[in-house]
Amino acid sequence: MRYLKMLEKRLIGVIGAGRQGQNHIRDIISLGCDVIAADINEATLKQAKEKFNCQTTMDYKEILNNTNITAVSICAPNSEHYKIAKEALESGKNILIEKPMADTYSDAKSLIEISKKAGKSICVGHVFRFNDAIVELKRLVEQKYFGDNIFFIKFVWNNLEPIWNRDIIFDLASHPYDILHFIFNKTLENPSFIGAPCRRETGNEVAFITGNIGKTLVSMDLSWVFPEKIRQIVIVGSEKAATIGCVEQTIDIYDFKTKSKTRLWHEANNALRAELAHFINIAYANIPTHSSGEVGAEIVKSLEELRELSKK
């Protein structure tokens, strides 16, 4: 239950009050803080106000100009991340940017330089770094619980989404890519890509990605056309294997020596709430983050390279 103590009452800005923005509003309020939310859609703002009784504005610059606000969560569309983040940093705000940090590696690096110049922090919304099952998986890998060698790791990231103009690489692959980086402190090597649009003329809705991290083989199965939401990791080592249900936060262990299957005990957490508490602590107490702008930029760099590979 890391980071989940009630925080001192603060006023936090949330820019973008759609589905994910409302999740942020809900959990920030649950931590004992107040929220002012901004969105250009009047109906969206009305819904947020009715659900959470928060302050609202249709002009996000009211948040940036408010000297009582130190921390701003950016949940706007991906294409707006760089612009809003740049303005927020330059106005003296510490920011949490939902993933991806930016559309390009160049823009991500630019935000890091702006944050350093402004003396403000960036936290990138790679929420699975705050998921207790993933945190436990990282610990097990570091302790060589699965054996001296990890043969392969497989991600299945499937769900059904409407037909929309989004990039499956930046929108969906960002999670497995960041989990790999979190566990191994490395990015995917030698990636290969195959994908296809299913219900639209262009733009991949299904993708299969393979590569490696050292001698560990990696595969990712991504889909926006599967009717069930699955967020699963399979990891196979020389002594043990595991299946991790990332939403349910379950870890099932298979021991090759005893030929037994057991479920590790764990305490499931609200990963988004933990992430937001961590961010607010960073903003007000200058606590270092393991989801920094530098990490976010590395993920964007890998995704940008994968996007170019997908065009070939």
NORQUI-V106432 format. One record per residue. N is the residue number from 1. RES is the residue in one small letter. PHI is phi in whole degrees, -180 to 180 (NA if undefined). PSI is psi in radians with two decimals (none if undefined). OMEGA is omega in degrees with one decimal (* if undefined). Layout:
BEGIN
n: {N:N}
res: {RES:RES}
phi: {PHI:PHI}
psi: {PSI:PSI}
omega: {OMEGA:OMEGA}
END
This chain:
BEGIN
n: {1:2:3:4:5:6:7:8:9:10:11:12:13:14:15:16:17:18:19:20:21:22:23:24:25:26:27:28:29:30:31:32:33:34:35:36:37:38:39:40:41:42:43:44:45:46:47:48:49:50:51:52:53:54:55:56:57:58:59:60:61:62:63:64:65:66:67:68:69:70:71:72:73:74:75:76:77:78:79:80:81:82:83:84:85:86:87:88:89:90:91:92:93:94:95:96:97:98:99:100:101:102:103:104:105:106:107:108:109:110:111:112:113:114:115:116:117:118:119:120:121:122:123:124:125:126:127:128:129:130:131:132:133:134:135:136:137:138:139:140:141:142:143:144:145:146:147:148:149:150:151:152:153:154:155:156:157:158:159:160:161:162:163:164:165:166:167:168:169:170:171:172:173:174:175:176:177:178:179:180:181:182:183:184:185:186:187:188:189:190:191:192:193:194:195:196:197:198:199:200:201:202:203:204:205:206:207:208:209:210:211:212:213:214:215:216:217:218:219:220:221:222:223:224:225:226:227:228:229:230:231:232:233:234:235:236:237:238:239:240:241:242:243:244:245:246:247:248:249:250:251:252:253:254:255:256:257:258:259:260:261:262:263:264:265:266:267:268:269:270:271:272:273:274:275:276:277:278:279:280:281:282:283:284:285:286:287:288:289:290:291:292:293:294:295:296:297:298:299:300:301:302:303:304:305:306:307:308:309:310:311:312}
res: {m:r:y:l:k:m:l:e:k:r:l:i:g:v:i:g:a:g:r:q:g:q:n:h:i:r:d:i:i:s:l:g:c:d:v:i:a:a:d:i:n:e:a:t:l:k:q:a:k:e:k:f:n:c:q:t:t:m:d:y:k:e:i:l:n:n:t:n:i:t:a:v:s:i:c:a:p:n:s:e:h:y:k:i:a:k:e:a:l:e:s:g:k:n:i:l:i:e:k:p:m:a:d:t:y:s:d:a:k:s:l:i:e:i:s:k:k:a:g:k:s:i:c:v:g:h:v:f:r:f:n:d:a:i:v:e:l:k:r:l:v:e:q:k:y:f:g:d:n:i:f:f:i:k:f:v:w:n:n:l:e:p:i:w:n:r:d:i:i:f:d:l:a:s:h:p:y:d:i:l:h:f:i:f:n:k:t:l:e:n:p:s:f:i:g:a:p:c:r:r:e:t:g:n:e:v:a:f:i:t:g:n:i:g:k:t:l:v:s:m:d:l:s:w:v:f:p:e:k:i:r:q:i:v:i:v:g:s:e:k:a:a:t:i:g:c:v:e:q:t:i:d:i:y:d:f:k:t:k:s:k:t:r:l:w:h:e:a:n:n:a:l:r:a:e:l:a:h:f:i:n:i:a:y:a:n:i:p:t:h:s:s:g:e:v:g:a:e:i:v:k:s:l:e:e:l:r:e:l:s:k:k}
phi: {NA:-67:68:-96:-67:-65:-94:-61:-64:-130:-102:-113:-92:-126:-104:104:-114:-76:-57:-71:-60:-69:-63:-63:-57:-56:-77:-64:-64:-65:-86:98:-103:-98:-132:-118:-109:-122:-162:-83:-96:-63:-66:-64:-63:-60:-63:-63:-65:-67:-77:-122:54:-100:-72:-140:-155:-91:-121:-64:-68:-63:-70:-66:-90:-84:-72:-84:-107:-106:-119:-130:-100:-106:-121:-73:-55:-52:-65:-99:-56:-62:-58:-70:-62:-61:-65:-66:-63:-69:-91:91:-103:-84:-129:-110:-107:-61:-69:-76:-60:-159:-80:-136:-64:-60:-67:-63:-64:-61:-64:-63:-65:-64:-65:-66:-64:-83:70:-121:-100:-119:-119:-100:-77:-88:-66:-70:-66:-111:-84:-62:-67:-71:-60:-67:-60:-59:-62:-64:-63:-63:-89:56:-62:-86:117:-67:-123:-107:-75:-158:-137:-125:-113:-121:-126:-123:-171:-103:-124:-63:-78:-140:-90:-126:-95:-63:-68:-75:-86:-110:-67:-59:-68:-58:-60:-72:-61:-58:-63:-64:-77:-105:58:-143:-102:-64:-103:50:-69:-126:-143:-140:-154:-159:-78:-109:-113:-136:-74:-136:92:-68:-110:-133:-149:-124:-123:-130:177:-154:-125:63:-91:-88:-78:-132:-134:-132:-112:-118:-155:-108:-123:-96:-73:-116:-80:-127:-132:-130:-124:-116:-128:-126:-112:-77:-120:-141:-133:-151:-117:-113:-90:-73:-77:-74:60:-107:-132:-102:-103:-116:-99:-68:-72:-92:56:-116:-125:-137:-104:-68:-72:-157:-109:-64:-126:-89:-64:-65:-63:-64:-63:-68:-64:-60:-63:-64:-62:-60:-63:-106:-128:57:-84:-61:-118:-98:-126:-78:-61:-62:-64:-57:-67:-63:-67:-60:-59:-65:-68:-64:-64:-67:-62:-66:-63:-69:-84:-81}
psi: {0.88:2.51:0.09:0.22:2.68:2.39:2.83:2.49:2.07:2.85:2.05:2.38:2.42:2.04:1.98:1.88:0.50:-2.68:-0.92:-0.64:-0.69:-0.53:-0.72:-0.82:-0.85:-0.86:-0.54:-0.77:-0.67:-0.36:-0.03:0.17:2.86:2.75:2.45:2.15:2.49:2.46:2.61:-0.16:1.98:-0.69:-0.68:-0.76:-0.73:-0.74:-0.76:-0.73:-0.72:-0.64:-0.64:-0.07:0.74:2.86:2.64:2.74:2.59:-0.03:1.84:-0.32:-0.33:-0.60:-0.78:-0.50:-0.06:1.96:-0.19:-0.09:2.16:-0.51:2.28:2.25:2.20:1.92:0.43:2.97:2.62:-0.69:-0.31:-0.08:-0.89:-0.87:-0.87:-0.71:-0.73:-0.83:-0.68:-0.79:-0.76:-0.35:0.08:0.41:2.52:2.47:2.54:2.10:2.18:2.61:2.63:2.73:-0.66:3.00:-0.38:2.71:-0.65:-0.78:-0.66:-0.77:-0.65:-0.72:-0.65:-0.77:-0.71:-0.71:-0.68:-0.74:-0.66:-0.24:0.57:2.76:2.65:2.26:2.25:2.41:0.98:1.46:-0.45:-0.24:-0.26:0.11:2.12:-0.54:-0.68:-0.67:-0.74:-0.70:-0.75:-0.77:-0.76:-0.72:-0.79:-0.55:0.11:0.67:-0.58:-0.02:3.06:-0.45:2.43:2.03:-0.84:2.81:2.30:2.38:2.35:1.96:1.50:2.56:3.02:2.17:2.77:2.92:1.93:2.88:1.25:2.76:1.98:-0.47:-0.92:-0.51:-0.70:-0.75:-0.34:-0.57:-0.98:-0.69:-0.75:-0.64:-0.74:-0.81:-0.70:-0.75:-0.78:-0.15:0.57:2.78:2.88:2.32:2.64:0.88:2.55:2.71:2.37:2.33:3.01:2.56:2.45:-0.78:0.04:2.95:-0.71:2.85:2.04:2.31:-0.23:2.42:2.53:2.15:2.33:2.80:-2.72:2.77:1.79:-2.20:-0.01:2.11:2.56:2.37:2.59:2.23:1.90:2.40:2.46:0.19:0.22:2.32:-0.15:2.42:2.08:2.25:1.59:2.51:2.34:2.25:2.30:2.10:-3.02:-0.31:-0.59:2.81:2.89:2.63:2.20:2.11:1.85:-0.53:-0.83:-0.33:0.85:2.58:1.91:2.16:2.36:2.07:2.04:-0.56:-0.81:-0.16:0.69:2.75:2.23:2.71:2.15:2.42:2.48:2.82:1.82:2.49:2.96:1.71:-0.68:-0.74:-0.69:-0.71:-0.77:-0.68:-0.72:-0.80:-0.78:-0.66:-0.71:-0.81:-0.63:-0.27:0.09:0.76:2.32:2.64:2.57:0.21:0.90:3.03:-0.63:-0.74:-0.83:-0.69:-0.67:-0.68:-0.76:-0.72:-0.79:-0.73:-0.63:-0.72:-0.69:-0.67:-0.71:-0.68:-0.63:-0.31:-0.18:none}
omega: {-178.0:171.7:-167.5:174.4:175.9:-177.1:172.6:-175.8:179.4:173.2:-176.4:176.9:174.1:-179.3:-172.8:-173.6:175.4:-174.7:-178.6:177.1:178.9:172.7:177.4:-179.6:-179.3:-173.7:175.4:178.1:179.7:177.7:176.2:180.0:173.4:-176.3:162.4:-174.8:178.7:175.0:179.7:-179.2:-175.9:-179.7:178.4:178.6:179.4:179.2:179.7:-179.7:-179.8:-177.2:-169.4:-179.7:-179.7:173.5:-179.4:174.8:176.1:179.9:-176.5:178.8:172.3:175.6:-177.4:-179.2:-178.2:-176.3:176.8:-177.9:177.2:-173.6:-179.6:175.6:-175.4:-178.4:178.7:175.6:-175.7:-176.7:-178.6:-174.2:-175.0:-176.6:-176.5:179.8:179.0:-179.6:-178.7:178.7:-178.5:176.9:174.1:-179.7:164.6:-170.8:164.1:177.8:172.6:179.6:-7.9:-177.2:179.1:179.1:-178.2:177.5:178.9:178.7:179.0:177.9:178.7:178.5:178.3:179.2:179.0:-179.5:178.7:179.6:-178.9:-177.1:-177.6:-173.9:173.2:169.8:-178.2:-171.8:172.5:-164.9:-177.2:171.5:-178.8:177.8:-172.7:177.1:178.6:176.0:178.4:177.6:177.4:179.8:-179.5:178.5:-178.6:179.2:-179.8:179.1:-177.8:-179.0:-179.0:-178.6:169.9:-173.9:178.9:175.3:-175.1:177.0:170.7:-174.4:-173.6:168.3:179.6:178.8:173.9:174.8:-178.6:-176.0:177.8:-179.3:-177.1:-180.0:-177.9:-174.9:-173.4:-177.7:-178.6:-179.8:177.1:179.5:-178.5:177.3:175.6:-179.5:-179.7:-176.3:-172.6:-175.9:178.5:175.2:-176.1:179.2:174.1:-176.4:168.7:-172.5:166.9:-177.4:-179.0:166.3:-178.4:-174.3:-179.1:-173.9:-178.5:178.3:-175.3:172.5:174.7:179.1:173.9:-175.2:175.2:178.6:179.1:166.6:-171.5:179.9:180.0:176.5:-177.2:171.5:178.3:178.7:-174.2:179.3:170.8:-176.3:178.0:-170.2:-179.6:177.4:179.0:172.9:-170.0:174.5:170.7:178.0:-176.6:177.1:-176.9:-179.9:-178.3:174.2:179.6:168.8:-177.1:171.5:-169.4:176.2:-179.6:-176.6:175.7:176.5:177.5:-174.9:174.5:-179.2:-176.9:-176.8:-177.7:-177.6:-178.0:176.2:179.7:175.1:177.6:173.8:174.8:177.7:-178.7:-177.9:170.8:-172.0:179.6:179.2:177.3:178.7:-178.2:176.6:176.9:-179.8:-179.0:174.8:177.1:-175.8:-173.8:-177.0:176.3:177.3:179.1:-179.6:173.8:175.3:-170.0:175.1:178.5:176.6:179.9:180.0:178.2:178.4:178.3:178.9:179.6:-179.4:178.2:177.2:178.6:178.3:177.1:178.5:-177.5:-179.1:-175.7:*}
END
